[in-house]
Amino acid sequence: MSDLALFALGAIAVLLLVLLKERLTGFAAQRPQDYLDGGPEMDIRRHLNGPLICEGVLYGPLGRVSARFVAQMHGSWDGNTGRLVEEFKYDGGTQQRREWFLTSKNDGSFLAEAPDVIGVGQGVQMGSAIRLNYRIKLTQSAGGHELDVTDWMYLLEDGALVNRSQMRKFGVKVAELVATIRPVTP
């Protein structure tokens, strides 16, 4: 076997090991069942309700902060049907509005729809965490790309949420978001 063929096989093996490590030990390795024991019990109808403040950062593909933001949010529920309005203000002056329509089911799963979401997002809440998977279409000013998003929200004892999201294109992470969401206190 030639040196070039051996090099190519080695490179493929290293790539497969990196992908396997990420799948078994990284962000993607989490399961909702991991959060059944310990911590407060998450209920999106309660914890994504009323006025909320969200503060966070968006990391680009190289892991550096590419944007900071603050969002005013407001959730409202009628039984198992909810609406969550988000008004983002980014450090560069850009503003963005997203309106989620949520449907909570009795088994802990929920559906999430928004105008920039392709199809219907699939969510599940278990124990102290939420996982939501969806496909989003970015605005033309942000490139117009379609990205696969996984959101994890973790409930803290004081009712605040820590949100960590990863956005992927063709399976490759292109952005990550870390934010806190907490009720607005009068």
Secondary structure, DSSP 8 states (H G I E B T S, - for coil): --HHHHHHHHHHHHHHHHHHHHHHHSGGG--GGGGSSSS----HHHHT-EEEEEEEEEE-TTSSEEEEEEEEEEEEEETTEEEEEEEEEETTS-EEEEEEEEEE-TTSEEEEE-TTEEEEEEEEEETTEEEEEEEEE--GGGT--EEEEEEEEEE-TTS-EEEEEEEEETTEEEEEEEEEEEE---
